[in-house]
Amino acid sequence: MLNRSLIRAPMPCIDYVICHELCHRCEVHHRPTSWQLLSHYFPDWEDRKRRLDHFVL
Ligand SMILES: [Zn+2]
């Protein structure tokens, strides 16, 4: 389930969240391997996450 308010976030942030959740299909926990997988698809995921963290949903 995604937060419905996410629809108001910038598209790069939405892409980050969806990819993050899809990576959990391969790695349930937040382990280094999950971040590596996320980095494979979004090398700038930390910037996207930071932007989302500062966006009021
Ligand atoms: Zn997660």
N, CA, C, O and the ligand as a Tripos MOL2 file, in Angstrom:
@<TRIPOS>MOLECULE
protein
  229   227    58     0     0
PROTEIN
NO_CHARGES

@<TRIPOS>ATOM
      1 N           0.8470   -1.1910    0.0000 N.3       1 MET1
      2 CA          0.0000    0.0000    0.0000 C.3       1 MET1
      3 C           0.8830    1.2410    0.0000 C.2       1 MET1
      4 O           1.8700    1.3290    0.7310 O.2       1 MET1
      5 N           0.5060    2.1800   -0.8260 N.am      2 LEU2
      6 CA          1.2160    3.4510   -0.8630 C.3       2 LEU2
      7 C           0.3320    4.5310   -0.2460 C.2       2 LEU2
      8 O          -0.8950    4.4760   -0.3280 O.2       2 LEU2
      9 N           0.9760    5.5020    0.3670 N.am      3 ASN3
     10 CA          0.2680    6.6420    0.9230 C.3       3 ASN3
     11 C          -0.4030    7.3960   -0.2330 C.2       3 ASN3
     12 O           0.2640    7.7690   -1.1980 O.2       3 ASN3
     13 N          -1.7070    7.6180   -0.1380 N.am      4 ARG4
     14 CA         -2.4270    8.2830   -1.2280 C.3       4 ARG4
     15 C          -1.9360    9.6980   -1.4740 C.2       4 ARG4
     16 O          -2.0460   10.2090   -2.5880 O.2       4 ARG4
     17 N          -1.3970   10.3320   -0.4480 N.am      5 SER5
     18 CA         -0.8810   11.6990   -0.5900 C.3       5 SER5
     19 C           0.3670   11.7500   -1.4570 C.2       5 SER5
     20 O           0.7770   12.8160   -1.9160 O.2       5 SER5
     21 N           0.9700   10.5780   -1.6770 N.am      6 LEU6
     22 CA          2.1790   10.5140   -2.4930 C.3       6 LEU6
     23 C           1.9360   11.0630   -3.8970 C.2       6 LEU6
     24 O           2.8720   11.5230   -4.5510 O.2       6 LEU6
     25 N           0.6950   11.0180   -4.3620 N.am      7 ILE7
     26 CA          0.3830   11.4750   -5.7170 C.3       7 ILE7
     27 C           0.7360   12.9440   -5.9070 C.2       7 ILE7
     28 O           0.9360   13.3950   -7.0350 O.2       7 ILE7
     29 N           0.8150   13.6980   -4.8030 N.am      8 ARG8
     30 CA          1.1470   15.1380   -4.8940 C.3       8 ARG8
     31 C           2.6490   15.3770   -4.9030 C.2       8 ARG8
     32 O           3.0950   16.4990   -5.1460 O.2       8 ARG8
     33 N           3.4300   14.3420   -4.6410 N.am      9 ALA9
     34 CA          4.8930   14.4830   -4.5840 C.3       9 ALA9
     35 C           5.4620   14.5920   -6.0020 C.2       9 ALA9
     36 O           4.8200   14.1750   -6.9660 O.2       9 ALA9
     37 N           6.6590   15.1500   -6.1210 N.am     10 PRO10
     38 CA          7.3030   15.2120   -7.4470 C.3      10 PRO10
     39 C           7.4990   13.8070   -8.0180 C.2      10 PRO10
     40 O           7.7570   12.8540   -7.2830 O.2      10 PRO10
     41 N           7.3730   13.6990   -9.3380 N.am     11 MET11
     42 CA          7.4530   12.3970  -10.0020 C.3      11 MET11
     43 C           8.7330   11.6080   -9.6720 C.2      11 MET11
     44 O           8.6500   10.3970   -9.4660 O.2      11 MET11
     45 N           9.9160   12.2510   -9.6130 N.am     12 PRO12
     46 CA         11.1170   11.4820   -9.2550 C.3      12 PRO12
     47 C          10.9990   10.8360   -7.8610 C.2      12 PRO12
     48 O          11.5470    9.7580   -7.6280 O.2      12 PRO12
     49 N          10.2980   11.4870   -6.9580 N.am     13 CYS13
     50 CA         10.1020   10.9320   -5.6130 C.3      13 CYS13
     51 C           9.1320    9.7500   -5.6560 C.2      13 CYS13
     52 O           9.3220    8.7550   -4.9560 O.2      13 CYS13
     53 N           8.1020    9.8680   -6.4760 N.am     14 ILE14
     54 CA          7.1440    8.7740   -6.6280 C.3      14 ILE14
     55 C           7.8520    7.5580   -7.2210 C.2      14 ILE14
     56 O           7.6540    6.4300   -6.7680 O.2      14 ILE14
     57 N           8.6750    7.7990   -8.2330 N.am     15 ASP15
     58 CA          9.4370    6.6970   -8.8430 C.3      15 ASP15
     59 C          10.3350    6.0230   -7.8120 C.2      15 ASP15
     60 O          10.4590    4.7990   -7.7860 O.2      15 ASP15
     61 N          10.9610    6.8400   -6.9590 N.am     16 TYR16
     62 CA         11.8270    6.2960   -5.9090 C.3      16 TYR16
     63 C          11.0350    5.3830   -4.9740 C.2      16 TYR16
     64 O          11.4760    4.2740   -4.6740 O.2      16 TYR16
     65 N           9.8880    5.8320   -4.5220 N.am     17 VAL17
     66 CA          9.0900    5.0500   -3.5800 C.3      17 VAL17
     67 C           8.6430    3.7260   -4.2070 C.2      17 VAL17
     68 O           8.7180    2.6720   -3.5760 O.2      17 VAL17
     69 N           8.1820    3.7970   -5.4450 N.am     18 ILE18
     70 CA          7.7180    2.5730   -6.1160 C.3      18 ILE18
     71 C           8.8730    1.5940   -6.2990 C.2      18 ILE18
     72 O           8.7210    0.3980   -6.0520 O.2      18 ILE18
     73 N          10.0150    2.0970   -6.7280 N.am     19 CYS19
     74 CA         11.1790    1.2160   -6.9110 C.3      19 CYS19
     75 C          11.6240    0.6530   -5.5680 C.2      19 CYS19
     76 O          11.9720   -0.5240   -5.4750 O.2      19 CYS19
     77 N          11.6150    1.4850   -4.5250 N.am     20 HIS20
     78 CA         11.9660    1.0310   -3.1760 C.3      20 HIS20
     79 C          11.0710   -0.1410   -2.7690 C.2      20 HIS20
     80 O          11.5510   -1.1670   -2.2860 O.2      20 HIS20
     81 N           9.7920    0.0250   -2.9680 N.am     21 GLU21
     82 CA          8.8590   -1.0380   -2.5780 C.3      21 GLU21
     83 C           9.0480   -2.2860   -3.4410 C.2      21 GLU21
     84 O           8.9400   -3.4040   -2.9360 O.2      21 GLU21
     85 N           9.3230   -2.1130   -4.7080 N.am     22 LEU22
     86 CA          9.5710   -3.2760   -5.5750 C.3      22 LEU22
     87 C          10.8420   -4.0140   -5.1570 C.2      22 LEU22
     88 O          10.9050   -5.2410   -5.2390 O.2      22 LEU22
     89 N          11.8470   -3.2720   -4.7130 N.am     23 CYS23
     90 CA         13.0860   -3.9110   -4.2360 C.3      23 CYS23
     91 C          12.8150   -4.7890   -3.0230 C.2      23 CYS23
     92 O          13.5300   -5.7620   -2.7820 O.2      23 CYS23
     93 N          11.7900   -4.4480   -2.2660 N.am     24 HIS24
     94 CA         11.4280   -5.2780   -1.1120 C.3      24 HIS24
     95 C          10.8960   -6.6450   -1.5400 C.2      24 HIS24
     96 O          10.7980   -7.5580   -0.7200 O.2      24 HIS24
     97 N          10.5560   -6.7840   -2.8030 N.am     25 ARG25
     98 CA         10.1460   -8.1000   -3.2990 C.3      25 ARG25
     99 C          11.3470   -9.0600   -3.3140 C.2      25 ARG25
    100 O          11.1890  -10.2770   -3.2170 O.2      25 ARG25
    101 N          12.5490   -8.4820   -3.4380 N.am     26 CYS26
    102 CA         13.7840   -9.2840   -3.4620 C.3      26 CYS26
    103 C          14.4650   -9.3080   -2.1090 C.2      26 CYS26
    104 O          15.0980  -10.3020   -1.7520 O.2      26 CYS26
    105 N          14.3440   -8.2420   -1.3590 N.am     27 GLU27
    106 CA         14.9920   -8.1340   -0.0520 C.3      27 GLU27
    107 C          14.0050   -7.4590    0.8960 C.2      27 GLU27
    108 O          13.6830   -6.2820    0.7400 O.2      27 GLU27
    109 N          13.5350   -8.2160    1.8750 N.am     28 VAL28
    110 CA         12.4830   -7.7160    2.7610 C.3      28 VAL28
    111 C          12.9820   -6.5880    3.6620 C.2      28 VAL28
    112 O          12.2830   -5.6020    3.8910 O.2      28 VAL28
    113 N          14.1990   -6.7520    4.1640 N.am     29 HIS29
    114 CA         14.7200   -5.7880    5.1390 C.3      29 HIS29
    115 C          15.5890   -4.7260    4.4710 C.2      29 HIS29
    116 O          15.9630   -4.8570    3.3060 O.2      29 HIS29
    117 N          15.9010   -3.6840    5.2190 N.am     30 HIS30
    118 CA         16.7910   -2.6270    4.7280 C.3      30 HIS30
    119 C          18.2310   -3.0270    4.9970 C.2      30 HIS30
    120 O          18.8640   -2.5370    5.9320 O.2      30 HIS30
    121 N          18.7210   -3.8990    4.1880 N.am     31 ARG31
    122 CA         20.0990   -4.3580    4.2940 C.3      31 ARG31
    123 C          20.9060   -3.7260    3.1650 C.2      31 ARG31
    124 O          20.3380   -3.1920    2.2130 O.2      31 ARG31
    125 N          22.2370   -3.7880    3.2730 N.am     32 PRO32
    126 CA         23.0620   -3.2020    2.2010 C.3      32 PRO32
    127 C          22.6900   -3.7210    0.8090 C.2      32 PRO32
    128 O          22.7580   -2.9780   -0.1690 O.2      32 PRO32
    129 N          22.3030   -4.9830    0.7220 N.am     33 THR33
    130 CA         21.9430   -5.5170   -0.5980 C.3      33 THR33
    131 C          20.7030   -4.8340   -1.1660 C.2      33 THR33
    132 O          20.5960   -4.6550   -2.3800 O.2      33 THR33
    133 N          19.7740   -4.4550   -0.3060 N.am     34 SER34
    134 CA         18.5690   -3.7780   -0.8070 C.3      34 SER34
    135 C          18.9230   -2.3890   -1.3310 C.2      34 SER34
    136 O          18.3660   -1.9420   -2.3340 O.2      34 SER34
    137 N          19.8510   -1.7040   -0.6520 N.am     35 TRP35
    138 CA         20.2560   -0.3680   -1.1200 C.3      35 TRP35
    139 C          21.0600   -0.4800   -2.4070 C.2      35 TRP35
    140 O          20.9710    0.3830   -3.2800 O.2      35 TRP35
    141 N          21.8410   -1.5410   -2.5220 N.am     36 GLN36
    142 CA         22.6040   -1.7520   -3.7540 C.3      36 GLN36
    143 C          21.6620   -2.0000   -4.9260 C.2      36 GLN36
    144 O          21.8760   -1.4900   -6.0260 O.2      36 GLN36
    145 N          20.6290   -2.7790   -4.6820 N.am     37 LEU37
    146 CA         19.6570   -3.0430   -5.7310 C.3      37 LEU37
    147 C          18.9570   -1.7520   -6.1430 C.2      37 LEU37
    148 O          18.7840   -1.4780   -7.3300 O.2      37 LEU37
    149 N          18.5630   -0.9770   -5.1650 N.am     38 LEU38
    150 CA         17.9140    0.3010   -5.4600 C.3      38 LEU38
    151 C          18.8620    1.2170   -6.2280 C.2      38 LEU38
    152 O          18.4410    1.9120   -7.1520 O.2      38 LEU38
    153 N          20.1240    1.2200   -5.8560 N.am     39 SER39
    154 CA         21.1290    2.0550   -6.5450 C.3      39 SER39
    155 C          21.3280    1.6260   -7.9880 C.2      39 SER39
    156 O          21.6770    2.4420   -8.8410 O.2      39 SER39
    157 N          21.1100    0.3640   -8.2590 N.am     40 HIS40
    158 CA         21.2320   -0.1150   -9.6250 C.3      40 HIS40
    159 C          20.2270    0.5880  -10.5410 C.2      40 HIS40
    160 O          20.5530    0.9550  -11.6700 O.2      40 HIS40
    161 N          19.0100    0.7700  -10.0440 N.am     41 TYR41
    162 CA         17.9600    1.3880  -10.8470 C.3      41 TYR41
    163 C          17.9500    2.9070  -10.7070 C.2      41 TYR41
    164 O          17.6970    3.6240  -11.6750 O.2      41 TYR41
    165 N          18.2270    3.3920   -9.5010 N.am     42 PHE42
    166 CA         18.2270    4.8320   -9.2450 C.3      42 PHE42
    167 C          19.4890    5.2040   -8.4930 C.2      42 PHE42
    168 O          19.4840    5.2540   -7.2630 O.2      42 PHE42
    169 N          20.5890    5.4700   -9.2260 N.am     43 PRO43
    170 CA         21.8380    5.8480   -8.5520 C.3      43 PRO43
    171 C          21.6720    7.0950   -7.6630 C.2      43 PRO43
    172 O          22.4310    7.3040   -6.7160 O.2      43 PRO43
    173 N          20.6700    7.9080   -7.9900 N.am     44 ASP44
    174 CA         20.4510    9.1340   -7.2070 C.3      44 ASP44
    175 C          19.3190    8.9750   -6.1890 C.2      44 ASP44
    176 O          18.6860    9.9590   -5.8090 O.2      44 ASP44
    177 N          19.0650    7.7450   -5.7500 N.am     45 TRP45
    178 CA         17.9150    7.5150   -4.8670 C.3      45 TRP45
    179 C          18.0130    8.3250   -3.5740 C.2      45 TRP45
    180 O          16.9900    8.7230   -3.0150 O.2      45 TRP45
    181 N          19.2400    8.5720   -3.0920 N.am     46 GLU46
    182 CA         19.3620    9.3250   -1.8340 C.3      46 GLU46
    183 C          18.8810   10.7630   -2.0050 C.2      46 GLU46
    184 O          18.2600   11.3290   -1.1050 O.2      46 GLU46
    185 N          19.1710   11.3480   -3.1660 N.am     47 ASP47
    186 CA         18.6800   12.7020   -3.4400 C.3      47 ASP47
    187 C          17.1580   12.7010   -3.5340 C.2      47 ASP47
    188 O          16.4860   13.5990   -3.0270 O.2      47 ASP47
    189 N          16.6310   11.6700   -4.1980 N.am     48 ARG48
    190 CA         15.1600   11.5750   -4.3240 C.3      48 ARG48
    191 C          14.5120   11.4010   -2.9610 C.2      48 ARG48
    192 O          13.4750   12.0030   -2.6810 O.2      48 ARG48
    193 N          15.1240   10.5770   -2.1100 N.am     49 LYS49
    194 CA         14.5870   10.3510   -0.7660 C.3      49 LYS49
    195 C          14.6510   11.6340    0.0540 C.2      49 LYS49
    196 O          13.6960   11.9840    0.7470 O.2      49 LYS49
    197 N          15.7740   12.3270   -0.0280 N.am     50 ARG50
    198 CA         15.9370   13.5860    0.7020 C.3      50 ARG50
    199 C          14.8730   14.5940    0.2550 C.2      50 ARG50
    200 O          14.2780   15.2940    1.0740 O.2      50 ARG50
    201 N          14.6490   14.6520   -1.0420 N.am     51 ARG51
    202 CA         13.6300   15.5720   -1.5710 C.3      51 ARG51
    203 C          12.2510   15.2020   -1.0450 C.2      51 ARG51
    204 O          11.4580   16.0690   -0.6770 O.2      51 ARG51
    205 N          11.9770   13.8970   -1.0150 N.am     52 LEU52
    206 CA         10.6790   13.4330   -0.5140 C.3      52 LEU52
    207 C          10.5360   13.7130    0.9810 C.2      52 LEU52
    208 O           9.4610   14.0970    1.4440 O.2      52 LEU52
    209 N          11.6160   13.5220    1.7300 N.am     53 ASP53
    210 CA         11.5750   13.7590    3.1800 C.3      53 ASP53
    211 C          11.2360   15.2010    3.5040 C.2      53 ASP53
    212 O          10.6640   15.4830    4.5570 O.2      53 ASP53
    213 N          11.5860   16.1280    2.6030 N.am     54 HIS54
    214 CA         11.3140   17.5410    2.8230 C.3      54 HIS54
    215 C           9.9980   17.9930    2.1860 C.2      54 HIS54
    216 O           9.6030   19.1530    2.3010 O.2      54 HIS54
    217 N           9.3350   17.0600    1.5180 N.am     55 PHE55
    218 CA          8.0630   17.3770    0.8800 C.3      55 PHE55
    219 C           6.9480   17.0410    1.8550 C.2      55 PHE55
    220 O           6.8870   15.9240    2.3680 O.2      55 PHE55
    221 N           6.0810   17.9790    2.1090 N.am     56 VAL56
    222 CA          4.9750   17.7600    3.0520 C.3      56 VAL56
    223 C           3.8660   17.0250    2.3090 C.2      56 VAL56
    224 O           3.2640   17.5580    1.3770 O.2      56 VAL56
    225 N           3.6070   15.7860    2.7420 N.am     57 LEU57
    226 CA          2.5420   14.9980    2.1080 C.3      57 LEU57
    227 C           1.1960   15.3280    2.7000 C.2      57 LEU57
    228 O           0.1840   14.7610    2.2880 O.2      57 LEU57
    229 ZN         11.7860   -0.0310    2.7550 Zn       58 ZN58
@<TRIPOS>BOND
     1     1     2 1
     2     2     3 1
     3     3     4 2
     4     3     5 am
     5     5     6 1
     6     6     7 1
     7     7     8 2
     8     7     9 am
     9     9    10 1
    10    10    11 1
    11    11    12 2
    12    11    13 am
    13    13    14 1
    14    14    15 1
    15    15    16 2
    16    15    17 am
    17    17    18 1
    18    18    19 1
    19    19    20 2
    20    19    21 am
    21    21    22 1
    22    22    23 1
    23    23    24 2
    24    23    25 am
    25    25    26 1
    26    26    27 1
    27    27    28 2
    28    27    29 am
    29    29    30 1
    30    30    31 1
    31    31    32 2
    32    31    33 am
    33    33    34 1
    34    34    35 1
    35    35    36 2
    36    35    37 am
    37    37    38 1
    38    38    39 1
    39    39    40 2
    40    39    41 am
    41    41    42 1
    42    42    43 1
    43    43    44 2
    44    43    45 am
    45    45    46 1
    46    46    47 1
    47    47    48 2
    48    47    49 am
    49    49    50 1
    50    50    51 1
    51    51    52 2
    52    51    53 am
    53    53    54 1
    54    54    55 1
    55    55    56 2
    56    55    57 am
    57    57    58 1
    58    58    59 1
    59    59    60 2
    60    59    61 am
    61    61    62 1
    62    62    63 1
    63    63    64 2
    64    63    65 am
    65    65    66 1
    66    66    67 1
    67    67    68 2
    68    67    69 am
    69    69    70 1
    70    70    71 1
    71    71    72 2
    72    71    73 am
    73    73    74 1
    74    74    75 1
    75    75    76 2
    76    75    77 am
    77    77    78 1
    78    78    79 1
    79    79    80 2
    80    79    81 am
    81    81    82 1
    82    82    83 1
    83    83    84 2
    84    83    85 am
    85    85    86 1
    86    86    87 1
    87    87    88 2
    88    87    89 am
    89    89    90 1
    90    90    91 1
    91    91    92 2
    92    91    93 am
    93    93    94 1
    94    94    95 1
    95    95    96 2
    96    95    97 am
    97    97    98 1
    98    98    99 1
    99    99   100 2
   100    99   101 am
   101   101   102 1
   102   102   103 1
   103   103   104 2
   104   103   105 am
   105   105   106 1
   106   106   107 1
   107   107   108 2
   108   107   109 am
   109   109   110 1
   110   110   111 1
   111   111   112 2
   112   111   113 am
   113   113   114 1
   114   114   115 1
   115   115   116 2
   116   115   117 am
   117   117   118 1
   118   118   119 1
   119   119   120 2
   120   119   121 am
   121   121   122 1
   122   122   123 1
   123   123   124 2
   124   123   125 am
   125   125   126 1
   126   126   127 1
   127   127   128 2
   128   127   129 am
   129   129   130 1
   130   130   131 1
   131   131   132 2
   132   131   133 am
   133   133   134 1
   134   134   135 1
   135   135   136 2
   136   135   137 am
   137   137   138 1
   138   138   139 1
   139   139   140 2
   140   139   141 am
   141   141   142 1
   142   142   143 1
   143   143   144 2
   144   143   145 am
   145   145   146 1
   146   146   147 1
   147   147   148 2
   148   147   149 am
   149   149   150 1
   150   150   151 1
   151   151   152 2
   152   151   153 am
   153   153   154 1
   154   154   155 1
   155   155   156 2
   156   155   157 am
   157   157   158 1
   158   158   159 1
   159   159   160 2
   160   159   161 am
   161   161   162 1
   162   162   163 1
   163   163   164 2
   164   163   165 am
   165   165   166 1
   166   166   167 1
   167   167   168 2
   168   167   169 am
   169   169   170 1
   170   170   171 1
   171   171   172 2
   172   171   173 am
   173   173   174 1
   174   174   175 1
   175   175   176 2
   176   175   177 am
   177   177   178 1
   178   178   179 1
   179   179   180 2
   180   179   181 am
   181   181   182 1
   182   182   183 1
   183   183   184 2
   184   183   185 am
   185   185   186 1
   186   186   187 1
   187   187   188 2
   188   187   189 am
   189   189   190 1
   190   190   191 1
   191   191   192 2
   192   191   193 am
   193   193   194 1
   194   194   195 1
   195   195   196 2
   196   195   197 am
   197   197   198 1
   198   198   199 1
   199   199   200 2
   200   199   201 am
   201   201   202 1
   202   202   203 1
   203   203   204 2
   204   203   205 am
   205   205   206 1
   206   206   207 1
   207   207   208 2
   208   207   209 am
   209   209   210 1
   210   210   211 1
   211   211   212 2
   212   211   213 am
   213   213   214 1
   214   214   215 1
   215   215   216 2
   216   215   217 am
   217   217   218 1
   218   218   219 1
   219   219   220 2
   220   219   221 am
   221   221   222 1
   222   222   223 1
   223   223   224 2
   224   223   225 am
   225   225   226 1
   226   226   227 1
   227   227   228 2
@<TRIPOS>SUBSTRUCTURE
     1 MET1         2 RESIDUE 1 A MET
     2 LEU2         6 RESIDUE 1 A LEU
     3 ASN3        10 RESIDUE 1 A ASN
     4 ARG4        14 RESIDUE 1 A ARG
     5 SER5        18 RESIDUE 1 A SER
     6 LEU6        22 RESIDUE 1 A LEU
     7 ILE7        26 RESIDUE 1 A ILE
     8 ARG8        30 RESIDUE 1 A ARG
     9 ALA9        34 RESIDUE 1 A ALA
    10 PRO10       38 RESIDUE 1 A PRO
    11 MET11       42 RESIDUE 1 A MET
    12 PRO12       46 RESIDUE 1 A PRO
    13 CYS13       50 RESIDUE 1 A CYS
    14 ILE14       54 RESIDUE 1 A ILE
    15 ASP15       58 RESIDUE 1 A ASP
    16 TYR16       62 RESIDUE 1 A TYR
    17 VAL17       66 RESIDUE 1 A VAL
    18 ILE18       70 RESIDUE 1 A ILE
    19 CYS19       74 RESIDUE 1 A CYS
    20 HIS20       78 RESIDUE 1 A HIS
    21 GLU21       82 RESIDUE 1 A GLU
    22 LEU22       86 RESIDUE 1 A LEU
    23 CYS23       90 RESIDUE 1 A CYS
    24 HIS24       94 RESIDUE 1 A HIS
    25 ARG25       98 RESIDUE 1 A ARG
    26 CYS26      102 RESIDUE 1 A CYS
    27 GLU27      106 RESIDUE 1 A GLU
    28 VAL28      110 RESIDUE 1 A VAL
    29 HIS29      114 RESIDUE 1 A HIS
    30 HIS30      118 RESIDUE 1 A HIS
    31 ARG31      122 RESIDUE 1 A ARG
    32 PRO32      126 RESIDUE 1 A PRO
    33 THR33      130 RESIDUE 1 A THR
    34 SER34      134 RESIDUE 1 A SER
    35 TRP35      138 RESIDUE 1 A TRP
    36 GLN36      142 RESIDUE 1 A GLN
    37 LEU37      146 RESIDUE 1 A LEU
    38 LEU38      150 RESIDUE 1 A LEU
    39 SER39      154 RESIDUE 1 A SER
    40 HIS40      158 RESIDUE 1 A HIS
    41 TYR41      162 RESIDUE 1 A TYR
    42 PHE42      166 RESIDUE 1 A PHE
    43 PRO43      170 RESIDUE 1 A PRO
    44 ASP44      174 RESIDUE 1 A ASP
    45 TRP45      178 RESIDUE 1 A TRP
    46 GLU46      182 RESIDUE 1 A GLU
    47 ASP47      186 RESIDUE 1 A ASP
    48 ARG48      190 RESIDUE 1 A ARG
    49 LYS49      194 RESIDUE 1 A LYS
    50 ARG50      198 RESIDUE 1 A ARG
    51 ARG51      202 RESIDUE 1 A ARG
    52 LEU52      206 RESIDUE 1 A LEU
    53 ASP53      210 RESIDUE 1 A ASP
    54 HIS54      214 RESIDUE 1 A HIS
    55 PHE55      218 RESIDUE 1 A PHE
    56 VAL56      222 RESIDUE 1 A VAL
    57 LEU57      226 RESIDUE 1 A LEU
    58 ZN58       229 GROUP 0 **** ****
